[in-house]
Amino acid sequence: MKCIPVWNRCNNKCVMCSNPPGYDRVGTYTLEALKERVRRIPKGEPDIYLTGGEPTLHPHLLELLGFIRGRCPAARIAIDTNGRMFAYRVFAKKCASFGNMEFQVSICGHSAAAHDAVTRTPGSFANMLSGVKNLLALGAPVEMRFVLTKKSLPNLDKVYRFAKSRLKGIKSLVLIFMEMEGMAGANSASVGLRYRDAAGPVASFFKAAGDPPFELKLYHFPLCALPPALWRYAWRTLPRKEVTFPRPCRACAVKQYCLGVHWDYLEHYGAEEFSPPAAPPRIIPGTNPCRPVLDVKWR
């Protein structure tokens, strides 16, 4: 999997953004610089992720997509996006036309009031919703992503119900534990969330979710922050350089299957809440390294 930051600007101002303040003033993202990064990708690479900022704002995104498709004709190209530019149906159609595309769209709330309060951008919810509907109408795979923070966690059930009723046809709903860096770190007093405070609501959510019409995933969760019954939903989703295993993890019997803990989380909250699971179940490992636990069996 190769990840390419495409653009360093965004048309939202999300309170929990992991990019730092002033992010829009640094870096170089010329088309030629991006092409050079693509040239270093093996032609057989199966997955290429385009991130930002907001990648759809890059003035040469369509040219870049064409170049990537020429270099890696079989690769799945995923765009991590707030979805707003796809409200323009012509643009959505052009992006989807490159084939084997996936669109990973952020949803920050179940209503315009809830969503726009997080993005701090009036109209962003309406744009996102139109964009998602355009992509789904084109038959493009869409994954919705909801970041869990102190402010958003109480809306989890409402976002799930909204996705079931208003976003029919999406591929998955991903619950992402916030990264305590960038703007999120700067705003930690208002949005900061501890794993121990998220564990109960997340477990209750899964218990009540029943059989959803789309896949559910959990990103950025160490295994000991979840009940074992939810380990099969936990994906390993952060670069190895961004995570560590604090001292309590040394004796953990399931460490090899765990994401670890983000360095910035430990800077804010320390490691006292982490401990090896007592009497862990037998793990059925998966073949996908990003999803190490396929299932668990109680001994």
VOGU-3710 file (C-alpha; in Angstrom, 3 decimals, decimal comma):
1> mkcipvwnrc> 0,000/0,000/0,000  1,378/3,397/-0,996  0,083/6,674/0,411  0,586/9,977/-1,414  -0,371/13,324/0,168  -1,717/15,146/-2,873  -2,589/18,603/-1,585  -1,930/20,633/1,544  -5,103/22,714/1,620  -8,695/22,006/2,552
11> nnkcvmcsnp> -12,072/23,694/2,169  -13,110/22,560/5,678  -11,624/23,581/9,024  -12,262/20,455/11,068  -11,678/20,904/14,771  -10,111/17,436/15,054  -7,958/17,593/11,909  -4,656/15,785/12,372  -2,840/18,291/10,166  -1,011/21,045/12,072
21> pgydrvgtyt> -1,972/24,733/12,208  -0,451/26,528/9,227  -0,398/23,278/7,250  -1,606/25,076/4,146  1,620/27,088/3,982  4,138/24,249/3,794  5,214/21,602/1,340  5,420/21,266/-2,406  2,644/19,564/-4,354  3,321/20,374/-7,985
31> lealkervrr> 2,073/17,902/-10,550  5,622/17,016/-11,544  6,615/16,393/-7,909  3,612/14,089/-7,501  4,410/12,272/-10,735  7,927/11,663/-9,463  6,487/10,006/-6,359  4,273/7,834/-8,551  7,278/6,800/-10,662  8,838/5,311/-7,534
41> ipkgepdiyl> 5,825/3,054/-6,994  6,187/-0,509/-8,359  3,937/-1,085/-11,360  2,319/-4,031/-9,602  1,337/-2,070/-6,481  -2,208/-3,176/-5,529  -3,325/-0,149/-3,467  -2,584/3,566/-3,784  -4,097/6,062/-1,340  -4,409/9,759/-2,152
51> tggeptlhph> -4,731/11,982/0,909  -4,484/15,639/1,889  -5,426/18,220/2,997  -8,221/17,705/0,534  -6,907/15,965/-2,601  -9,895/16,901/-4,774  -8,830/20,552/-4,597  -5,591/19,914/-6,466  -5,887/21,733/-9,799  -4,314/18,786/-11,669
61> llellgfirg> -5,957/15,855/-9,878  -7,459/14,395/-13,066  -4,078/14,482/-14,792  -2,531/12,813/-11,764  -5,164/10,063/-11,758  -4,488/9,421/-15,445  -0,762/9,202/-14,769  -1,277/6,779/-11,858  -3,563/4,588/-13,956  -0,988/4,492/-16,724
71> rcpaariaid> 1,777/3,550/-14,293  -0,257/1,058/-12,214  -3,109/-0,167/-14,423  -4,447/-2,725/-11,920  -4,100/-0,715/-8,706  -7,060/0,272/-6,587  -6,892/4,054/-6,196  -8,539/5,329/-3,012  -9,193/9,013/-2,394  -9,510/10,173/1,224
81> tngrmfayrv> -11,876/13,130/0,919  -14,479/15,317/2,572  -16,656/14,632/-0,477  -17,612/18,214/-1,214  -16,169/18,496/-4,732  -18,147/15,443/-5,820  -21,303/17,522/-5,493  -20,264/18,571/-9,004  -21,547/15,567/-10,933  -19,266/16,091/-13,933
91> fakkcasfgn> -16,209/16,072/-11,676  -17,465/12,981/-9,845  -18,002/11,190/-13,153  -14,531/12,060/-14,423  -12,873/10,768/-11,248  -14,890/7,559/-11,227  -14,104/6,935/-14,899  -10,511/5,906/-14,162  -11,796/2,557/-12,924  -11,028/0,577/-9,766
101> mefqvsicgh> -11,531/3,712/-7,691  -12,721/3,967/-4,094  -13,892/7,099/-2,322  -13,391/7,347/1,450  -15,634/10,185/2,569  -15,621/11,858/5,982  -18,931/12,262/7,763  -18,749/14,436/10,877  -22,369/14,297/12,024  -25,885/13,097/11,263
111> saaahdavtr> -27,239/16,525/10,352  -26,081/19,815/8,879  -25,893/21,331/12,359  -23,811/18,482/13,798  -21,556/18,036/10,760  -20,915/21,725/10,062  -20,137/22,371/13,733  -17,177/19,985/13,403  -16,009/21,158/9,975  -16,597/24,799/10,980
121> tpgsfanmls> -17,758/25,336/7,399  -21,419/26,133/6,683  -22,801/24,115/3,798  -20,213/21,346/4,046  -22,799/18,724/5,039  -25,040/19,502/2,082  -22,062/19,345/-0,288  -20,849/16,049/1,206  -24,277/14,453/0,976  -24,719/15,502/-2,658
131> gvknllalga> -21,236/14,249/-3,436  -21,844/10,833/-1,907  -25,145/10,466/-3,731  -23,466/11,341/-7,034  -20,746/8,752/-6,470  -23,233/6,057/-5,501  -25,362/6,839/-8,558  -22,254/6,245/-10,663  -21,757/2,840/-9,052  -18,519/3,907/-7,354
141> pvemrfvltk> -17,511/2,201/-4,077  -17,946/4,620/-1,168  -16,667/4,177/2,376  -17,895/6,599/5,038  -15,519/7,592/7,856  -16,560/8,989/11,231  -13,869/10,280/13,610  -14,576/9,638/17,293  -13,847/12,604/19,563  -15,246/13,844/22,852
151> kslpnldkvy> -17,777/15,883/20,875  -18,719/13,329/18,221  -18,949/10,159/20,316  -22,484/10,948/21,603  -23,662/11,125/17,960  -22,387/7,673/16,983  -25,786/5,965/16,992  -27,355/8,844/15,063  -24,645/8,743/12,385  -25,156/4,995/12,035
161> rfaksrlkgi> -28,905/5,388/11,626  -28,370/8,196/9,114  -25,992/6,010/7,082  -28,516/3,150/7,048  -31,430/5,316/5,972  -29,854/8,008/3,782  -26,656/6,487/2,391  -27,953/3,240/0,955  -25,322/1,428/-1,078  -22,203/2,502/0,793
171> kslvlifmem> -19,501/-0,137/1,176  -18,622/0,454/4,824  -18,755/2,733/7,831  -15,429/3,225/9,591  -15,186/4,492/13,159  -11,810/6,167/13,578  -10,374/6,991/16,969  -8,964/10,506/16,704  -5,248/11,123/16,284  -3,980/13,503/18,967
181> egmagansas> -1,818/15,578/16,647  -2,112/18,732/14,578  -5,294/20,721/15,162  -6,745/17,835/17,182  -3,869/18,117/19,641  -4,201/21,881/19,799  -7,931/21,505/20,517  -7,549/18,583/22,916  -9,395/20,369/25,738  -12,596/20,416/23,701
191> vglryrdaag> -12,308/17,271/21,557  -9,704/15,051/23,242  -10,896/11,513/23,973  -9,412/8,675/26,027  -9,748/5,076/24,959  -11,185/4,176/28,341  -14,015/6,670/27,786  -14,728/5,419/24,270  -14,713/1,686/25,070  -18,154/1,489/26,689
201> pvasffkaag> -20,070/3,509/24,059  -18,349/1,658/21,203  -19,158/-1,742/22,723  -22,778/-0,695/23,292  -23,007/0,540/19,714  -21,874/-2,783/18,252  -24,225/-4,689/20,524  -27,186/-2,665/19,255  -26,099/-2,429/15,597  -27,513/-5,811/14,653
211> dppfelklyh> -26,847/-6,833/11,050  -25,942/-3,645/9,157  -26,232/-3,410/5,360  -22,561/-2,393/5,142  -19,281/-3,403/6,740  -18,257/-1,875/10,070  -14,601/-1,189/10,835  -12,601/0,221/13,742  -9,425/2,200/13,009  -6,676/3,322/15,413
221> fplcalppal> -7,713/1,060/18,302  -5,197/-1,052/20,274  -6,737/-4,407/21,110  -6,779/-3,905/24,885  -8,983/-0,824/24,362  -11,747/-3,084/23,016  -13,601/-6,145/24,301  -12,247/-9,263/22,514  -15,552/-9,734/20,703  -14,738/-6,568/18,716
231> wryawrtlpr> -11,162/-7,461/17,784  -12,284/-8,770/14,404  -13,408/-5,233/13,507  -10,049/-3,665/14,444  -7,774/-2,750/11,553  -4,080/-1,878/11,763  -4,178/1,536/10,155  -1,203/3,681/11,206  2,408/3,656/9,963  4,768/1,765/12,239
241> kevtfprpcr> 6,776/4,946/12,876  3,713/6,664/14,396  2,941/4,009/17,028  4,704/2,280/19,889  4,071/-0,373/22,508  4,424/1,153/25,985  5,853/-0,766/28,929  2,580/-2,523/29,915  2,494/-4,132/26,444  5,702/-6,111/26,913
251> acavkqyclg> 3,962/-9,121/28,432  0,920/-9,014/26,130  0,045/-12,342/24,530  -1,690/-10,705/21,544  0,838/-7,959/20,827  1,672/-9,385/17,397  -1,912/-8,704/16,287  -2,174/-5,220/17,786  -1,823/-1,771/16,266  -0,009/-0,312/19,285
261> vhwdylehyg> -0,579/3,204/20,617  -0,020/6,478/18,790  2,945/8,420/20,179  0,890/11,618/20,431  -1,791/9,870/22,477  0,835/8,863/25,026  2,137/12,439/25,116  -1,309/13,663/26,123  -2,609/10,866/28,331  0,209/8,487/29,240
271> aeefsppaap> 0,037/4,685/29,287  -1,626/3,843/32,601  -4,873/2,666/30,992  -3,198/0,009/28,829  -2,655/-3,529/30,109  -2,503/-7,029/28,564  -5,972/-8,588/28,211  -6,681/-11,122/30,946  -7,116/-14,675/29,591  -7,327/-13,605/25,937
281> priipgtnpc> -9,259/-15,828/23,533  -7,646/-17,850/20,773  -7,152/-15,657/17,735  -8,024/-16,763/14,227  -5,503/-14,718/12,209  -6,386/-13,103/8,909  -4,283/-13,046/5,764  -4,572/-9,264/5,389  -1,827/-7,619/7,506  -4,075/-4,585/7,961
291> rpvldvkwr> -6,759/-6,803/9,483  -4,749/-9,216/11,632  -7,677/-10,710/13,598  -10,249/-12,516/11,472  -12,121/-13,862/14,485  -11,681/-15,046/18,081  -12,584/-18,329/19,719  -13,012/-18,760/23,444  -10,886/-21,574/24,760
//
